[in-house]
Amino acid sequence: MKRIALCGVVVLGLGACAAEDTGDLAPQPPGPGQSLADNKTDAKCPIVPAHVMPSSPSEVSCAPLGDTTNALLADINQFWMSQTTACACGPDFPQSCTHNAFGTLTGWMYTSDEFIATLIATRGVVTARSVLAHEFGHLIQGMYGKPELTQPTELQADCYSGYYLGSLVCRGLATEPDLVQTLANACIAADGTGDPIADLQTHGTCEQRASALAIGIHGYLTGTPALAACRI
C-alpha cells in the first residue's frame, strides 16, 4: 500500500490531489425525476449512475429504521442513482449497532437510529451523512471491485464518502467548517499505525483518513469519475 499524503483540509487548497486517469462512474446531470432532495442547483451538481442494489438477500434480519436515518440514506441513494436499503440491526447481527454502522459487499447497510441521532446531536449532520456514505462506499466496492492499486478497503470507502460530501458542498449543504469538523471526527475513529501491511485491516491513521476524504471531495468537485478519483 502506498501511504497517502495529506493533501489538506481546506477544499480550495486541494489542487495537487487531482486524479489524472479516467474511469467509470462519471458525474452526470440529473434527468427527469432524478433531482436530489434540497438541491436547488441540479444542473451544476451532477449525480453518479452507480446503480448499486443488494446482490443477494440479507443474511440477517432487517428491521425498519426511522425517518431521519432513511432520509439521509435516500439522499445518498439519489446521488449514486441506487436502490440500497439500510436496516436496523436485529438480535442475529454479529456485532452491536448501537454505536456503529456497517456496509456489506452484498449491498446491505446496517445501523441504528440511536447511533445516527447521537452523531447528529454531537458531531453534526454532515458527519452523520459521511458515516452512512462511508458504509455505502463498501457497497460500491462490492459491486465494482477494488481498483488494481488502492489504499486499504476502509480508506477507499472514506474516499467514496468524500466524493458524496463533494456533492453536499456543491449543493450548499456542507460548509468548510462542516468539512473541517467531519475530518476531525474521522480522526477520532482512526485506528491505523501507518504500517502499510498492518493497516490493511484498519481504518488508517488520522492523516490517511483525512487525506482519503479530502481526495474524494476534490474528485467530485473537479468532475473526476468516482472510480478514478478513489484509485489512490
LUMZA-862769 format. One record per residue (C-alpha): chain; residue in one letter; x, y, z. Coordinates in steps of 0.05 Angstrom, whole numbers. Last residue first. Layout:
BEGIN
<mol=A, type=A, px=X, py=Y, pz=Z>;
...
//
This chain:
BEGIN
<mol=A, type=I, px=-103, py=123, pz=-97>;
<mol=A, type=R, px=-156, py=97, pz=-144>;
<mol=A, type=C, px=-211, py=137, pz=-110>;
<mol=A, type=A, px=-215, py=192, pz=-162>;
<mol=A, type=A, px=-213, py=142, pz=-218>;
<mol=A, type=L, px=-271, py=101, pz=-191>;
<mol=A, type=A, px=-311, py=165, pz=-178>;
<mol=A, type=P, px=-302, py=198, pz=-246>;
<mol=A, type=T, px=-265, py=265, pz=-239>;
<mol=A, type=G, px=-312, py=324, pz=-244>;
<mol=A, type=T, px=-266, py=372, pz=-206>;
<mol=A, type=L, px=-314, py=379, pz=-147>;
<mol=A, type=Y, px=-324, py=304, pz=-145>;
<mol=A, type=G, px=-250, py=288, pz=-142>;
<mol=A, type=H, px=-236, py=343, pz=-92>;
<mol=A, type=I, px=-285, py=314, pz=-42>;
<mol=A, type=G, px=-257, py=244, pz=-53>;
<mol=A, type=I, px=-186, py=267, pz=-44>;
<mol=A, type=A, px=-206, py=303, pz=20>;
<mol=A, type=L, px=-238, py=241, pz=49>;
<mol=A, type=A, px=-177, py=198, pz=33>;
<mol=A, type=S, px=-130, py=251, pz=61>;
<mol=A, type=A, px=-168, py=258, pz=127>;
<mol=A, type=R, px=-168, py=183, pz=135>;
<mol=A, type=Q, px=-94, py=176, pz=119>;
<mol=A, type=E, px=-73, py=232, pz=166>;
<mol=A, type=C, px=-115, py=206, pz=224>;
<mol=A, type=T, px=-86, py=137, pz=213>;
<mol=A, type=G, px=-120, py=80, pz=176>;
<mol=A, type=H, px=-188, py=49, pz=183>;
<mol=A, type=T, px=-156, py=-19, pz=197>;
<mol=A, type=Q, px=-149, py=-85, pz=160>;
<mol=A, type=L, px=-93, py=-67, pz=112>;
<mol=A, type=D, px=-61, py=-26, pz=168>;
<mol=A, type=A, px=-11, py=-79, pz=189>;
<mol=A, type=I, px=19, py=-83, pz=119>;
<mol=A, type=P, px=28, py=-9, pz=103>;
<mol=A, type=D, px=48, py=8, pz=175>;
<mol=A, type=G, px=20, py=77, pz=190>;
<mol=A, type=T, px=-9, py=52, pz=256>;
<mol=A, type=G, px=-83, py=53, pz=240>;
<mol=A, type=D, px=-142, py=61, pz=287>;
<mol=A, type=A, px=-174, py=126, pz=264>;
<mol=A, type=A, px=-243, py=137, pz=294>;
<mol=A, type=I, px=-226, py=204, pz=326>;
<mol=A, type=C, px=-191, py=223, pz=261>;
<mol=A, type=A, px=-256, py=216, pz=223>;
<mol=A, type=N, px=-286, py=266, pz=272>;
<mol=A, type=A, px=-232, py=316, pz=254>;
<mol=A, type=L, px=-247, py=307, pz=180>;
<mol=A, type=T, px=-321, py=318, pz=194>;
<mol=A, type=Q, px=-308, py=381, pz=235>;
<mol=A, type=V, px=-264, py=411, pz=180>;
<mol=A, type=L, px=-317, py=392, pz=129>;
<mol=A, type=D, px=-372, py=426, pz=168>;
<mol=A, type=P, px=-327, py=487, pz=177>;
<mol=A, type=E, px=-319, py=489, pz=100>;
<mol=A, type=T, px=-394, py=488, pz=91>;
<mol=A, type=A, px=-439, py=429, pz=74>;
<mol=A, type=L, px=-510, py=431, pz=45>;
<mol=A, type=G, px=-495, py=485, pz=-6>;
<mol=A, type=R, px=-509, py=438, pz=-65>;
<mol=A, type=C, px=-437, py=436, pz=-88>;
<mol=A, type=V, px=-411, py=425, pz=-18>;
<mol=A, type=L, px=-461, py=368, pz=-9>;
<mol=A, type=S, px=-438, py=339, pz=-76>;
<mol=A, type=G, px=-366, py=339, pz=-51>;
<mol=A, type=L, px=-391, py=301, pz=10>;
<mol=A, type=Y, px=-410, py=245, pz=-37>;
<mol=A, type=Y, px=-339, py=241, pz=-63>;
<mol=A, type=G, px=-314, py=245, pz=9>;
<mol=A, type=S, px=-354, py=182, pz=25>;
<mol=A, type=Y, px=-323, py=148, pz=-35>;
<mol=A, type=C, px=-255, py=167, pz=-8>;
<mol=A, type=D, px=-272, py=142, pz=61>;
<mol=A, type=A, px=-293, py=75, pz=30>;
<mol=A, type=Q, px=-224, py=73, pz=-3>;
<mol=A, type=L, px=-195, py=84, pz=66>;
<mol=A, type=E, px=-233, py=26, pz=95>;
<mol=A, type=T, px=-212, py=-22, pz=39>;
<mol=A, type=P, px=-139, py=-6, pz=46>;
<mol=A, type=Q, px=-109, py=41, pz=-5>;
<mol=A, type=T, px=-112, py=20, pz=-78>;
<mol=A, type=L, px=-72, py=-6, pz=-135>;
<mol=A, type=E, px=-113, py=-51, pz=-180>;
<mol=A, type=P, px=-180, py=-18, pz=-167>;
<mol=A, type=K, px=-226, py=-52, pz=-116>;
<mol=A, type=G, px=-288, py=-86, pz=-141>;
<mol=A, type=Y, px=-347, py=-54, pz=-176>;
<mol=A, type=M, px=-407, py=-82, pz=-139>;
<mol=A, type=G, px=-375, py=-99, pz=-72>;
<mol=A, type=Q, px=-331, py=-37, pz=-72>;
<mol=A, type=I, px=-392, py=6, pz=-86>;
<mol=A, type=L, px=-427, py=-26, pz=-26>;
<mol=A, type=H, px=-366, py=-11, pz=17>;
<mol=A, type=G, px=-373, py=61, pz=-3>;
<mol=A, type=F, px=-444, py=60, pz=22>;
<mol=A, type=E, px=-414, py=48, pz=91>;
<mol=A, type=H, px=-373, py=111, pz=81>;
<mol=A, type=A, px=-435, py=149, pz=57>;
<mol=A, type=L, px=-470, py=129, pz=122>;
<mol=A, type=V, px=-412, py=157, pz=162>;
<mol=A, type=S, px=-407, py=219, pz=118>;
<mol=A, type=R, px=-481, py=236, pz=126>;
<mol=A, type=A, px=-474, py=231, pz=202>;
<mol=A, type=T, px=-413, py=277, pz=198>;
<mol=A, type=V, px=-453, py=326, pz=156>;
<mol=A, type=V, px=-510, py=323, pz=207>;
<mol=A, type=G, px=-467, py=348, pz=264>;
<mol=A, type=R, px=-419, py=317, pz=314>;
<mol=A, type=T, px=-458, py=313, pz=380>;
<mol=A, type=A, px=-531, py=316, pz=361>;
<mol=A, type=I, px=-525, py=289, pz=290>;
<mol=A, type=L, px=-479, py=233, pz=312>;
<mol=A, type=T, px=-524, py=215, pz=370>;
<mol=A, type=A, px=-585, py=212, pz=324>;
<mol=A, type=I, px=-547, py=167, pz=276>;
<mol=A, type=F, px=-526, py=119, pz=331>;
<mol=A, type=E, px=-596, py=117, pz=363>;
<mol=A, type=D, px=-628, py=105, pz=296>;
<mol=A, type=S, px=-586, py=42, pz=290>;
<mol=A, type=T, px=-541, py=15, pz=235>;
<mol=A, type=Y, px=-539, py=-37, pz=180>;
<mol=A, type=M, px=-525, py=-28, pz=105>;
<mol=A, type=W, px=-536, py=-80, pz=51>;
<mol=A, type=G, px=-505, py=-87, pz=-19>;
<mol=A, type=T, px=-470, py=-155, pz=-20>;
<mol=A, type=L, px=-403, py=-124, pz=-3>;
<mol=A, type=T, px=-431, py=-105, pz=64>;
<mol=A, type=G, px=-438, py=-37, pz=99>;
<mol=A, type=F, px=-436, py=-27, pz=174>;
<mol=A, type=A, px=-456, py=27, pz=223>;
<mol=A, type=N, px=-436, py=37, pz=296>;
<mol=A, type=H, px=-457, py=58, pz=365>;
<mol=A, type=T, px=-518, py=15, pz=380>;
<mol=A, type=C, px=-501, py=-29, pz=321>;
<mol=A, type=S, px=-471, py=-85, pz=363>;
<mol=A, type=Q, px=-438, py=-141, pz=323>;
<mol=A, type=P, px=-459, py=-209, pz=295>;
<mol=A, type=F, px=-530, py=-187, pz=276>;
<mol=A, type=D, px=-578, py=-241, pz=300>;
<mol=A, type=P, px=-611, py=-195, pz=351>;
<mol=A, type=G, px=-633, py=-147, pz=296>;
<mol=A, type=C, px=-593, py=-90, pz=266>;
<mol=A, type=A, px=-636, py=-34, pz=238>;
<mol=A, type=C, px=-631, py=-40, pz=163>;
<mol=A, type=A, px=-608, py=7, pz=109>;
<mol=A, type=T, px=-632, py=-9, pz=38>;
<mol=A, type=T, px=-598, py=2, pz=-29>;
<mol=A, type=Q, px=-632, py=27, pz=-91>;
<mol=A, type=S, px=-581, py=69, pz=-128>;
<mol=A, type=M, px=-574, py=132, pz=-171>;
<mol=A, type=W, px=-509, py=148, pz=-133>;
<mol=A, type=F, px=-535, py=217, pz=-111>;
<mol=A, type=Q, px=-606, py=191, pz=-104>;
<mol=A, type=N, px=-583, py=134, pz=-59>;
<mol=A, type=I, px=-543, py=181, pz=-16>;
<mol=A, type=D, px=-603, py=228, pz=-10>;
<mol=A, type=A, px=-648, py=170, pz=9>;
<mol=A, type=L, px=-597, py=147, pz=61>;
<mol=A, type=L, px=-603, py=213, pz=98>;
<mol=A, type=A, px=-679, py=210, pz=95>;
<mol=A, type=N, px=-679, py=138, pz=119>;
<mol=A, type=T, px=-639, py=156, pz=181>;
<mol=A, type=T, px=-685, py=214, pz=197>;
<mol=A, type=D, px=-750, py=175, pz=183>;
<mol=A, type=G, px=-735, py=117, pz=228>;
<mol=A, type=L, px=-704, py=49, pz=212>;
<mol=A, type=P, px=-740, py=-16, pz=195>;
<mol=A, type=A, px=-713, py=-84, pz=217>;
<mol=A, type=C, px=-671, py=-127, pz=170>;
<mol=A, type=S, px=-656, py=-196, pz=199>;
<mol=A, type=V, px=-591, py=-228, pz=179>;
<mol=A, type=E, px=-564, py=-258, pz=114>;
<mol=A, type=S, px=-597, py=-203, pz=73>;
<mol=A, type=P, px=-620, py=-229, pz=6>;
<mol=A, type=S, px=-570, py=-226, pz=-52>;
<mol=A, type=S, px=-540, py=-173, pz=-98>;
<mol=A, type=P, px=-568, py=-115, pz=-60>;
<mol=A, type=M, px=-570, py=-51, pz=-101>;
<mol=A, type=V, px=-520, py=-2, pz=-130>;
<mol=A, type=H, px=-539, py=34, pz=-194>;
<mol=A, type=A, px=-473, py=73, pz=-197>;
<mol=A, type=P, px=-502, py=128, pz=-241>;
<mol=A, type=V, px=-469, py=189, pz=-208>;
<mol=A, type=I, px=-505, py=255, pz=-196>;
<mol=A, type=P, px=-486, py=323, pz=-222>;
<mol=A, type=C, px=-485, py=388, pz=-182>;
<mol=A, type=K, px=-488, py=446, pz=-232>;
<mol=A, type=A, px=-552, py=425, pz=-268>;
<mol=A, type=D, px=-585, py=406, pz=-202>;
<mol=A, type=T, px=-574, py=474, pz=-170>;
<mol=A, type=K, px=-630, py=479, pz=-119>;
<mol=A, type=N, px=-617, py=411, pz=-89>;
<mol=A, type=D, px=-657, py=400, pz=-25>;
<mol=A, type=A, px=-671, py=328, pz=-46>;
<mol=A, type=L, px=-633, py=307, pz=-108>;
<mol=A, type=S, px=-666, py=311, pz=-176>;
<mol=A, type=Q, px=-674, py=245, pz=-214>;
<mol=A, type=G, px=-746, py=252, pz=-238>;
<mol=A, type=P, px=-726, py=278, pz=-306>;
<mol=A, type=G, px=-650, py=271, pz=-315>;
<mol=A, type=P, px=-597, py=290, pz=-265>;
<mol=A, type=P, px=-533, py=320, pz=-295>;
<mol=A, type=Q, px=-475, py=270, pz=-300>;
<mol=A, type=P, px=-418, py=250, pz=-254>;
<mol=A, type=A, px=-372, py=195, pz=-281>;
<mol=A, type=L, px=-379, py=127, pz=-251>;
<mol=A, type=D, px=-325, py=96, pz=-295>;
<mol=A, type=G, px=-252, py=113, pz=-302>;
<mol=A, type=T, px=-200, py=163, pz=-327>;
<mol=A, type=D, px=-130, py=178, pz=-303>;
<mol=A, type=E, px=-101, py=244, pz=-278>;
<mol=A, type=A, px=-131, py=247, pz=-209>;
<mol=A, type=A, px=-130, py=315, pz=-175>;
<mol=A, type=C, px=-91, py=318, pz=-110>;
<mol=A, type=A, px=-48, py=379, pz=-125>;
<mol=A, type=G, px=-109, py=424, pz=-129>;
<mol=A, type=L, px=-131, py=411, pz=-58>;
<mol=A, type=G, px=-127, py=482, pz=-29>;
<mol=A, type=L, px=-199, py=501, pz=-45>;
<mol=A, type=V, px=-223, py=443, pz=-2>;
<mol=A, type=V, px=-187, py=466, pz=60>;
<mol=A, type=V, px=-167, py=403, pz=97>;
<mol=A, type=G, px=-103, py=388, pz=61>;
<mol=A, type=C, px=-70, py=339, pz=14>;
<mol=A, type=L, px=-47, py=292, pz=69>;
<mol=A, type=A, px=0, py=243, pz=34>;
<mol=A, type=I, px=-29, py=174, pz=25>;
<mol=A, type=R, px=18, py=117, pz=42>;
<mol=A, type=K, px=25, py=70, pz=-16>;
<mol=A, type=M, px=0, py=0, pz=0>;
//
